[in-house]
Amino acid sequence: MKNLQEYNMEKNLIRNELKVEVYTVGFEPMGESIVVKIKMDKITMFCFVIDYYETEDEKPILQLIKDEQIDLICITHPDLDHCLGLEKVLQLATKDTIILYPDKMIEKKYDSSDQNIIKIVEKISEFLTLYRNSSKKPQLEKCIDRKNIMENKNTSFVDIKRGGEYHLEVKTYSPVTEIIDRGIGKINLGKNPKIIENNEFSIMLSITLGKLKLLFCSDIEDDTIVEVNKKIDKSENGFFAKVIDYVKIPHHGSEGSKEMFTIFSNVRKLSNSVTTIYRSKKLPRESIIDKYKEKNGKVYCTSKLEKNKNIEKYGIVKHTFDIINETVETEELGNATEI
């Protein structure tokens, strides 16, 4: 829990350490969620939840965030494997929470043939409507071609012993207007109707803190990736150059997201890449995992690639990034493994 009274209110003053913990959680046979905690001197200063999933008897995300104030809830897109049970974490939102969600999809302009998806969208819509009339009033942020979403937060950390300042920034790159405007759900657009699939609403976002660069790709697929690639900064000092410290591999390592490597064309190293599984679709694909391995870093999966009778119900890959010393420690919990 935050205790900001001990700190300067204009800057977050580091006495000893500044660390970022990334928990990538994947379930059997599908389902995923990510928790990011930014800790200064062991106090959680920011806590982000990207998607949510649980089973009837396994709720690891609630355990990870039970003592935290949630600063950001990102609903990347309402596929079952990304938001089953999402209402549990939405109930933890306060007036200081940003709820980031895809524009047009959640506001009942979206149609689906999957009744489970319709129910999830309706449930999310109910929560957002409730929040608009609630005393909590979290910050509801539609996401379509947005840039920095932390503009109104105190996001500078200053090392008072060694000098140096570390700035936190969260940016979004999708969904892309050009993709979404082709059609919404089952709307018939003239002679060539375009059905917008769930994954085309996916929010891809980056987190930077000082030199640390983290990228969360959701289920972004090739059509969207091509459009994103036209807009991003791939200059020498841009996010998509040199080294990216962590990548959540898009769409469970599907070949439908192979265009990510056009975005990574100026990236020398992907230090840590993580995928989840989707067993019925036989994901991740070995050919895609090999491409990530070629980027000179380590690749992890939240589950064993070959299912066996002793496999657990979920796995967690935990990365702890030490911002000041520029080091990383990795823990593989449950089913998680380096591949």
Contacts in CASP RR format, 6 or more apart in sequence:
PFRMAT RR
TARGET T0000
AUTHOR 0000-0000-0000
METHOD contacts of the structure
MODEL  1
MKNLQEYNMEKNLIRNELKVEVYTVGFEPMGESIVVKIKMDKITMFCFVI
DYYETEDEKPILQLIKDEQIDLICITHPDLDHCLGLEKVLQLATKDTIIL
YPDKMIEKKYDSSDQNIIKIVEKISEFLTLYRNSSKKPQLEKCIDRKNIM
ENKNTSFVDIKRGGEYHLEVKTYSPVTEIIDRGIGKINLGKNPKIIENNE
FSIMLSITLGKLKLLFCSDIEDDTIVEVNKKIDKSENGFFAKVIDYVKIP
HHGSEGSKEMFTIFSNVRKLSNSVTTIYRSKKLPRESIIDKYKEKNGKVY
CTSKLEKNKNIEKYGIVKHTFDIINETVETEELGNATEI
1 44 0 8 1.000
1 67 0 8 1.000
1 68 0 8 1.000
1 69 0 8 1.000
2 43 0 8 1.000
2 44 0 8 1.000
2 45 0 8 1.000
2 69 0 8 1.000
3 43 0 8 1.000
7 13 0 8 1.000
7 40 0 8 1.000
9 154 0 8 1.000
10 154 0 8 1.000
11 154 0 8 1.000
11 156 0 8 1.000
11 157 0 8 1.000
11 158 0 8 1.000
11 165 0 8 1.000
12 40 0 8 1.000
12 45 0 8 1.000
12 154 0 8 1.000
12 156 0 8 1.000
12 157 0 8 1.000
12 158 0 8 1.000
13 157 0 8 1.000
13 158 0 8 1.000
13 160 0 8 1.000
14 40 0 8 1.000
14 41 0 8 1.000
14 157 0 8 1.000
14 158 0 8 1.000
14 159 0 8 1.000
14 160 0 8 1.000
14 161 0 8 1.000
14 166 0 8 1.000
14 324 0 8 1.000
15 41 0 8 1.000
15 160 0 8 1.000
15 161 0 8 1.000
16 41 0 8 1.000
16 161 0 8 1.000
17 39 0 8 1.000
17 40 0 8 1.000
17 41 0 8 1.000
17 42 0 8 1.000
17 322 0 8 1.000
17 324 0 8 1.000
18 38 0 8 1.000
18 39 0 8 1.000
18 40 0 8 1.000
18 41 0 8 1.000
18 157 0 8 1.000
18 159 0 8 1.000
18 166 0 8 1.000
18 209 0 8 1.000
18 322 0 8 1.000
18 323 0 8 1.000
18 324 0 8 1.000
19 38 0 8 1.000
19 39 0 8 1.000
19 320 0 8 1.000
19 321 0 8 1.000
19 322 0 8 1.000
19 323 0 8 1.000
20 36 0 8 1.000
20 37 0 8 1.000
20 38 0 8 1.000
20 39 0 8 1.000
20 207 0 8 1.000
20 209 0 8 1.000
20 212 0 8 1.000
20 214 0 8 1.000
20 320 0 8 1.000
20 321 0 8 1.000
20 323 0 8 1.000
21 35 0 8 1.000
21 36 0 8 1.000
21 37 0 8 1.000
21 39 0 8 1.000
21 318 0 8 1.000
21 319 0 8 1.000
21 320 0 8 1.000
21 321 0 8 1.000
22 34 0 8 1.000
22 35 0 8 1.000
22 36 0 8 1.000
22 214 0 8 1.000
22 246 0 8 1.000
22 318 0 8 1.000
22 319 0 8 1.000
22 321 0 8 1.000
23 34 0 8 1.000
23 35 0 8 1.000
23 36 0 8 1.000
23 37 0 8 1.000
23 64 0 8 1.000
23 316 0 8 1.000
23 317 0 8 1.000
23 318 0 8 1.000
24 32 0 8 1.000
24 34 0 8 1.000
24 248 0 8 1.000
24 274 0 8 1.000
24 276 0 8 1.000
24 300 0 8 1.000
24 302 0 8 1.000
24 316 0 8 1.000
24 317 0 8 1.000
24 318 0 8 1.000
24 319 0 8 1.000
25 32 0 8 1.000
25 33 0 8 1.000
25 34 0 8 1.000
25 35 0 8 1.000
25 53 0 8 1.000
25 60 0 8 1.000
25 61 0 8 1.000
25 64 0 8 1.000
25 302 0 8 1.000
25 314 0 8 1.000
25 315 0 8 1.000
25 316 0 8 1.000
26 32 0 8 1.000
26 33 0 8 1.000
26 53 0 8 1.000
26 276 0 8 1.000
26 277 0 8 1.000
26 302 0 8 1.000
26 303 0 8 1.000
26 314 0 8 1.000
26 315 0 8 1.000
26 316 0 8 1.000
26 335 0 8 1.000
27 53 0 8 1.000
27 55 0 8 1.000
27 58 0 8 1.000
27 276 0 8 1.000
27 302 0 8 1.000
27 313 0 8 1.000
27 314 0 8 1.000
27 315 0 8 1.000
28 277 0 8 1.000
28 279 0 8 1.000
28 303 0 8 1.000
28 307 0 8 1.000
28 311 0 8 1.000
28 312 0 8 1.000
28 313 0 8 1.000
28 314 0 8 1.000
28 335 0 8 1.000
29 277 0 8 1.000
29 278 0 8 1.000
29 279 0 8 1.000
29 280 0 8 1.000
29 307 0 8 1.000
30 81 0 8 1.000
30 252 0 8 1.000
30 276 0 8 1.000
30 277 0 8 1.000
30 278 0 8 1.000
30 279 0 8 1.000
30 280 0 8 1.000
31 53 0 8 1.000
31 80 0 8 1.000
31 81 0 8 1.000
31 82 0 8 1.000
31 84 0 8 1.000
31 276 0 8 1.000
31 278 0 8 1.000
32 51 0 8 1.000
32 53 0 8 1.000
32 81 0 8 1.000
32 82 0 8 1.000
32 276 0 8 1.000
32 302 0 8 1.000
33 49 0 8 1.000
33 50 0 8 1.000
33 51 0 8 1.000
33 52 0 8 1.000
33 53 0 8 1.000
33 61 0 8 1.000
33 82 0 8 1.000
34 48 0 8 1.000
34 49 0 8 1.000
34 50 0 8 1.000
34 51 0 8 1.000
34 216 0 8 1.000
34 248 0 8 1.000
35 47 0 8 1.000
35 48 0 8 1.000
35 49 0 8 1.000
35 50 0 8 1.000
35 61 0 8 1.000
35 64 0 8 1.000
35 65 0 8 1.000
36 46 0 8 1.000
36 47 0 8 1.000
36 48 0 8 1.000
36 50 0 8 1.000
36 207 0 8 1.000
36 214 0 8 1.000
37 44 0 8 1.000
37 46 0 8 1.000
37 47 0 8 1.000
37 48 0 8 1.000
37 68 0 8 1.000
38 44 0 8 1.000
38 45 0 8 1.000
38 46 0 8 1.000
38 47 0 8 1.000
38 168 0 8 1.000
38 209 0 8 1.000
39 45 0 8 1.000
40 157 0 8 1.000
44 68 0 8 1.000
44 69 0 8 1.000
45 157 0 8 1.000
46 71 0 8 1.000
46 72 0 8 1.000
46 153 0 8 1.000
46 168 0 8 1.000
47 65 0 8 1.000
47 68 0 8 1.000
47 69 0 8 1.000
47 70 0 8 1.000
47 71 0 8 1.000
47 72 0 8 1.000
48 70 0 8 1.000
48 71 0 8 1.000
48 72 0 8 1.000
48 73 0 8 1.000
48 74 0 8 1.000
48 170 0 8 1.000
48 207 0 8 1.000
49 61 0 8 1.000
49 65 0 8 1.000
49 70 0 8 1.000
49 72 0 8 1.000
49 73 0 8 1.000
49 74 0 8 1.000
49 89 0 8 1.000
50 74 0 8 1.000
50 76 0 8 1.000
50 205 0 8 1.000
50 216 0 8 1.000
50 218 0 8 1.000
51 74 0 8 1.000
51 75 0 8 1.000
51 76 0 8 1.000
51 82 0 8 1.000
51 83 0 8 1.000
51 86 0 8 1.000
51 218 0 8 1.000
52 61 0 8 1.000
52 82 0 8 1.000
52 83 0 8 1.000
52 84 0 8 1.000
52 85 0 8 1.000
52 86 0 8 1.000
52 88 0 8 1.000
52 89 0 8 1.000
53 61 0 8 1.000
53 81 0 8 1.000
53 82 0 8 1.000
53 83 0 8 1.000
53 84 0 8 1.000
53 85 0 8 1.000
54 60 0 8 1.000
54 61 0 8 1.000
54 62 0 8 1.000
54 84 0 8 1.000
54 85 0 8 1.000
54 88 0 8 1.000
55 313 0 8 1.000
55 314 0 8 1.000
57 313 0 8 1.000
58 313 0 8 1.000
58 314 0 8 1.000
59 88 0 8 1.000
60 314 0 8 1.000
60 316 0 8 1.000
61 89 0 8 1.000
62 88 0 8 1.000
62 89 0 8 1.000
65 89 0 8 1.000
65 92 0 8 1.000
69 94 0 8 1.000
69 96 0 8 1.000
70 89 0 8 1.000
70 92 0 8 1.000
70 93 0 8 1.000
70 94 0 8 1.000
70 97 0 8 1.000
71 96 0 8 1.000
71 97 0 8 1.000
71 98 0 8 1.000
71 153 0 8 1.000
72 97 0 8 1.000
72 98 0 8 1.000
72 99 0 8 1.000
72 100 0 8 1.000
72 149 0 8 1.000
72 170 0 8 1.000
73 89 0 8 1.000
73 90 0 8 1.000
73 93 0 8 1.000
73 97 0 8 1.000
73 98 0 8 1.000
73 99 0 8 1.000
73 100 0 8 1.000
74 100 0 8 1.000
74 101 0 8 1.000
74 203 0 8 1.000
74 205 0 8 1.000
74 216 0 8 1.000
75 83 0 8 1.000
75 86 0 8 1.000
75 99 0 8 1.000
75 100 0 8 1.000
75 101 0 8 1.000
75 102 0 8 1.000
75 106 0 8 1.000
75 124 0 8 1.000
75 203 0 8 1.000
76 82 0 8 1.000
76 102 0 8 1.000
76 202 0 8 1.000
76 203 0 8 1.000
76 218 0 8 1.000
76 219 0 8 1.000
77 102 0 8 1.000
77 105 0 8 1.000
77 198 0 8 1.000
77 199 0 8 1.000
77 201 0 8 1.000
77 202 0 8 1.000
77 203 0 8 1.000
77 218 0 8 1.000
77 219 0 8 1.000
78 105 0 8 1.000
78 106 0 8 1.000
78 117 0 8 1.000
78 120 0 8 1.000
78 121 0 8 1.000
78 124 0 8 1.000
78 198 0 8 1.000
79 117 0 8 1.000
79 198 0 8 1.000
79 199 0 8 1.000
79 219 0 8 1.000
80 116 0 8 1.000
80 117 0 8 1.000
80 120 0 8 1.000
81 278 0 8 1.000
82 218 0 8 1.000
82 219 0 8 1.000
83 120 0 8 1.000
83 124 0 8 1.000
84 120 0 8 1.000
86 120 0 8 1.000
86 123 0 8 1.000
86 124 0 8 1.000
87 123 0 8 1.000
87 124 0 8 1.000
87 127 0 8 1.000
90 99 0 8 1.000
90 124 0 8 1.000
90 127 0 8 1.000
93 99 0 8 1.000
93 131 0 8 1.000
93 136 0 8 1.000
93 138 0 8 1.000
94 136 0 8 1.000
94 138 0 8 1.000
95 135 0 8 1.000
95 136 0 8 1.000
95 137 0 8 1.000
95 138 0 8 1.000
96 138 0 8 1.000
96 139 0 8 1.000
97 138 0 8 1.000
97 139 0 8 1.000
98 138 0 8 1.000
98 139 0 8 1.000
98 141 0 8 1.000
98 149 0 8 1.000
99 128 0 8 1.000
99 131 0 8 1.000
99 138 0 8 1.000
99 139 0 8 1.000
99 140 0 8 1.000
99 141 0 8 1.000
100 141 0 8 1.000
100 143 0 8 1.000
100 149 0 8 1.000
100 172 0 8 1.000
100 203 0 8 1.000
100 205 0 8 1.000
101 124 0 8 1.000
101 128 0 8 1.000
101 140 0 8 1.000
101 141 0 8 1.000
101 142 0 8 1.000
101 143 0 8 1.000
101 203 0 8 1.000
102 142 0 8 1.000
102 143 0 8 1.000
102 144 0 8 1.000
102 175 0 8 1.000
102 201 0 8 1.000
102 202 0 8 1.000
102 203 0 8 1.000
103 142 0 8 1.000
103 143 0 8 1.000
103 144 0 8 1.000
103 175 0 8 1.000
103 180 0 8 1.000
104 110 0 8 1.000
104 144 0 8 1.000
104 180 0 8 1.000
104 184 0 8 1.000
104 201 0 8 1.000
105 121 0 8 1.000
105 184 0 8 1.000
105 201 0 8 1.000
106 121 0 8 1.000
106 124 0 8 1.000
106 125 0 8 1.000
106 128 0 8 1.000
107 125 0 8 1.000
107 128 0 8 1.000
108 121 0 8 1.000
108 122 0 8 1.000
108 125 0 8 1.000
109 184 0 8 1.000
110 121 0 8 1.000
110 184 0 8 1.000
110 185 0 8 1.000
110 196 0 8 1.000
110 201 0 8 1.000
111 118 0 8 1.000
111 184 0 8 1.000
111 185 0 8 1.000
111 186 0 8 1.000
111 187 0 8 1.000
112 118 0 8 1.000
112 121 0 8 1.000
112 185 0 8 1.000
112 198 0 8 1.000
117 198 0 8 1.000
128 140 0 8 1.000
131 137 0 8 1.000
131 138 0 8 1.000
131 140 0 8 1.000
132 140 0 8 1.000
141 149 0 8 1.000
143 149 0 8 1.000
143 172 0 8 1.000
143 175 0 8 1.000
143 203 0 8 1.000
144 175 0 8 1.000
144 176 0 8 1.000
144 177 0 8 1.000
144 180 0 8 1.000
145 172 0 8 1.000
145 175 0 8 1.000
145 176 0 8 1.000
145 177 0 8 1.000
146 171 0 8 1.000
146 172 0 8 1.000
147 171 0 8 1.000
147 172 0 8 1.000
148 169 0 8 1.000
148 170 0 8 1.000
148 171 0 8 1.000
149 170 0 8 1.000
149 171 0 8 1.000
149 172 0 8 1.000
149 205 0 8 1.000
150 168 0 8 1.000
150 169 0 8 1.000
150 170 0 8 1.000
153 168 0 8 1.000
155 167 0 8 1.000
155 168 0 8 1.000
155 169 0 8 1.000
156 165 0 8 1.000
156 166 0 8 1.000
156 167 0 8 1.000
156 168 0 8 1.000
157 165 0 8 1.000
157 166 0 8 1.000
157 167 0 8 1.000
157 168 0 8 1.000
157 209 0 8 1.000
157 323 0 8 1.000
158 164 0 8 1.000
158 165 0 8 1.000
158 166 0 8 1.000
159 165 0 8 1.000
159 166 0 8 1.000
159 324 0 8 1.000
162 324 0 8 1.000
166 209 0 8 1.000
166 210 0 8 1.000
166 323 0 8 1.000
167 208 0 8 1.000
167 209 0 8 1.000
167 210 0 8 1.000
168 207 0 8 1.000
168 208 0 8 1.000
168 209 0 8 1.000
168 210 0 8 1.000
169 206 0 8 1.000
169 207 0 8 1.000
169 208 0 8 1.000
169 209 0 8 1.000
170 205 0 8 1.000
170 206 0 8 1.000
170 207 0 8 1.000
171 205 0 8 1.000
171 206 0 8 1.000
171 208 0 8 1.000
171 239 0 8 1.000
172 203 0 8 1.000
172 204 0 8 1.000
172 205 0 8 1.000
173 204 0 8 1.000
173 205 0 8 1.000
173 206 0 8 1.000
173 228 0 8 1.000
173 231 0 8 1.000
173 232 0 8 1.000
174 202 0 8 1.000
174 203 0 8 1.000
174 204 0 8 1.000
174 218 0 8 1.000
174 220 0 8 1.000
174 224 0 8 1.000
174 227 0 8 1.000
174 228 0 8 1.000
175 200 0 8 1.000
175 201 0 8 1.000
175 202 0 8 1.000
175 203 0 8 1.000
175 224 0 8 1.000
176 224 0 8 1.000
176 227 0 8 1.000
176 228 0 8 1.000
178 227 0 8 1.000
179 196 0 8 1.000
179 200 0 8 1.000
179 223 0 8 1.000
179 224 0 8 1.000
179 227 0 8 1.000
180 196 0 8 1.000
180 200 0 8 1.000
180 201 0 8 1.000
182 189 0 8 1.000
182 194 0 8 1.000
182 196 0 8 1.000
183 189 0 8 1.000
183 193 0 8 1.000
183 194 0 8 1.000
183 195 0 8 1.000
183 196 0 8 1.000
184 196 0 8 1.000
185 195 0 8 1.000
185 196 0 8 1.000
186 193 0 8 1.000
186 195 0 8 1.000
187 193 0 8 1.000
197 221 0 8 1.000
198 219 0 8 1.000
199 218 0 8 1.000
199 219 0 8 1.000
199 220 0 8 1.000
199 221 0 8 1.000
199 224 0 8 1.000
199 251 0 8 1.000
200 221 0 8 1.000
200 223 0 8 1.000
200 224 0 8 1.000
202 217 0 8 1.000
202 218 0 8 1.000
202 219 0 8 1.000
202 220 0 8 1.000
202 221 0 8 1.000
202 224 0 8 1.000
202 250 0 8 1.000
203 218 0 8 1.000
204 215 0 8 1.000
204 216 0 8 1.000
204 217 0 8 1.000
204 218 0 8 1.000
204 220 0 8 1.000
204 228 0 8 1.000
204 250 0 8 1.000
205 215 0 8 1.000
205 216 0 8 1.000
206 213 0 8 1.000
206 214 0 8 1.000
206 215 0 8 1.000
206 216 0 8 1.000
206 239 0 8 1.000
207 213 0 8 1.000
207 214 0 8 1.000
207 216 0 8 1.000
208 214 0 8 1.000
208 239 0 8 1.000
209 323 0 8 1.000
210 323 0 8 1.000
211 323 0 8 1.000
211 326 0 8 1.000
212 245 0 8 1.000
212 321 0 8 1.000
212 323 0 8 1.000
213 239 0 8 1.000
213 243 0 8 1.000
213 244 0 8 1.000
213 245 0 8 1.000
213 246 0 8 1.000
214 244 0 8 1.000
214 245 0 8 1.000
214 246 0 8 1.000
215 239 0 8 1.000
215 244 0 8 1.000
215 246 0 8 1.000
215 247 0 8 1.000
215 248 0 8 1.000
216 248 0 8 1.000
217 247 0 8 1.000
217 248 0 8 1.000
217 249 0 8 1.000
217 250 0 8 1.000
217 251 0 8 1.000
217 257 0 8 1.000
217 260 0 8 1.000
218 248 0 8 1.000
218 250 0 8 1.000
218 251 0 8 1.000
219 250 0 8 1.000
219 251 0 8 1.000
219 252 0 8 1.000
219 257 0 8 1.000
220 228 0 8 1.000
220 250 0 8 1.000
220 251 0 8 1.000
220 257 0 8 1.000
220 260 0 8 1.000
221 250 0 8 1.000
221 251 0 8 1.000
221 254 0 8 1.000
221 256 0 8 1.000
221 257 0 8 1.000
222 256 0 8 1.000
222 257 0 8 1.000
222 258 0 8 1.000
222 259 0 8 1.000
225 250 0 8 1.000
225 257 0 8 1.000
225 259 0 8 1.000
225 260 0 8 1.000
225 262 0 8 1.000
225 263 0 8 1.000
226 259 0 8 1.000
226 262 0 8 1.000
228 263 0 8 1.000
229 259 0 8 1.000
229 262 0 8 1.000
229 263 0 8 1.000
232 239 0 8 1.000
232 240 0 8 1.000
232 263 0 8 1.000
233 239 0 8 1.000
233 240 0 8 1.000
234 240 0 8 1.000
234 241 0 8 1.000
234 263 0 8 1.000
234 265 0 8 1.000
234 266 0 8 1.000
235 241 0 8 1.000
236 242 0 8 1.000
236 266 0 8 1.000
240 263 0 8 1.000
240 264 0 8 1.000
240 266 0 8 1.000
240 267 0 8 1.000
241 266 0 8 1.000
241 267 0 8 1.000
242 266 0 8 1.000
242 267 0 8 1.000
242 268 0 8 1.000
242 269 0 8 1.000
243 267 0 8 1.000
243 268 0 8 1.000
243 269 0 8 1.000
243 270 0 8 1.000
243 271 0 8 1.000
244 264 0 8 1.000
244 267 0 8 1.000
244 269 0 8 1.000
244 270 0 8 1.000
244 271 0 8 1.000
245 271 0 8 1.000
245 272 0 8 1.000
245 321 0 8 1.000
245 328 0 8 1.000
246 271 0 8 1.000
246 272 0 8 1.000
246 273 0 8 1.000
246 274 0 8 1.000
246 319 0 8 1.000
246 321 0 8 1.000
247 270 0 8 1.000
247 272 0 8 1.000
247 273 0 8 1.000
247 274 0 8 1.000
247 292 0 8 1.000
248 273 0 8 1.000
248 274 0 8 1.000
248 275 0 8 1.000
249 257 0 8 1.000
249 273 0 8 1.000
249 274 0 8 1.000
249 275 0 8 1.000
249 284 0 8 1.000
249 288 0 8 1.000
249 292 0 8 1.000
249 299 0 8 1.000
250 257 0 8 1.000
250 260 0 8 1.000
251 257 0 8 1.000
251 283 0 8 1.000
252 275 0 8 1.000
252 276 0 8 1.000
252 277 0 8 1.000
252 278 0 8 1.000
252 281 0 8 1.000
252 283 0 8 1.000
252 284 0 8 1.000
253 275 0 8 1.000
253 283 0 8 1.000
253 284 0 8 1.000
253 285 0 8 1.000
253 288 0 8 1.000
253 289 0 8 1.000
254 281 0 8 1.000
254 283 0 8 1.000
254 284 0 8 1.000
254 285 0 8 1.000
254 288 0 8 1.000
255 285 0 8 1.000
255 287 0 8 1.000
255 288 0 8 1.000
257 288 0 8 1.000
258 288 0 8 1.000
258 291 0 8 1.000
261 291 0 8 1.000
264 270 0 8 1.000
264 295 0 8 1.000
267 295 0 8 1.000
268 295 0 8 1.000
268 296 0 8 1.000
269 295 0 8 1.000
269 296 0 8 1.000
269 297 0 8 1.000
270 292 0 8 1.000
270 295 0 8 1.000
270 296 0 8 1.000
270 297 0 8 1.000
271 297 0 8 1.000
271 298 0 8 1.000
271 328 0 8 1.000
272 297 0 8 1.000
272 298 0 8 1.000
272 300 0 8 1.000
272 319 0 8 1.000
272 328 0 8 1.000
272 330 0 8 1.000
273 292 0 8 1.000
273 295 0 8 1.000
273 297 0 8 1.000
273 298 0 8 1.000
273 299 0 8 1.000
273 300 0 8 1.000
274 299 0 8 1.000
274 300 0 8 1.000
274 301 0 8 1.000
274 302 0 8 1.000
274 317 0 8 1.000
275 283 0 8 1.000
275 284 0 8 1.000
275 289 0 8 1.000
275 299 0 8 1.000
275 300 0 8 1.000
275 301 0 8 1.000
275 302 0 8 1.000
276 301 0 8 1.000
276 302 0 8 1.000
276 303 0 8 1.000
277 283 0 8 1.000
277 284 0 8 1.000
277 301 0 8 1.000
277 302 0 8 1.000
277 303 0 8 1.000
277 305 0 8 1.000
279 307 0 8 1.000
284 301 0 8 1.000
284 305 0 8 1.000
289 299 0 8 1.000
289 339 0 8 1.000
292 299 0 8 1.000
293 299 0 8 1.000
298 330 0 8 1.000
298 338 0 8 1.000
299 338 0 8 1.000
299 339 0 8 1.000
300 317 0 8 1.000
300 330 0 8 1.000
300 332 0 8 1.000
300 336 0 8 1.000
300 337 0 8 1.000
300 338 0 8 1.000
300 339 0 8 1.000
301 317 0 8 1.000
301 336 0 8 1.000
301 337 0 8 1.000
301 339 0 8 1.000
302 314 0 8 1.000
302 315 0 8 1.000
302 316 0 8 1.000
302 317 0 8 1.000
302 335 0 8 1.000
302 336 0 8 1.000
303 311 0 8 1.000
303 314 0 8 1.000
303 315 0 8 1.000
303 335 0 8 1.000
303 336 0 8 1.000
303 337 0 8 1.000
304 311 0 8 1.000
304 335 0 8 1.000
304 337 0 8 1.000
305 339 0 8 1.000
311 335 0 8 1.000
312 334 0 8 1.000
312 335 0 8 1.000
314 334 0 8 1.000
314 335 0 8 1.000
315 333 0 8 1.000
315 334 0 8 1.000
315 335 0 8 1.000
315 336 0 8 1.000
316 331 0 8 1.000
316 332 0 8 1.000
316 333 0 8 1.000
316 334 0 8 1.000
316 336 0 8 1.000
317 330 0 8 1.000
317 331 0 8 1.000
317 332 0 8 1.000
317 333 0 8 1.000
317 336 0 8 1.000
318 330 0 8 1.000
318 331 0 8 1.000
318 332 0 8 1.000
318 333 0 8 1.000
319 328 0 8 1.000
319 329 0 8 1.000
319 330 0 8 1.000
320 328 0 8 1.000
320 329 0 8 1.000
320 330 0 8 1.000
320 331 0 8 1.000
321 327 0 8 1.000
321 328 0 8 1.000
322 328 0 8 1.000
322 329 0 8 1.000
332 338 0 8 1.000
END
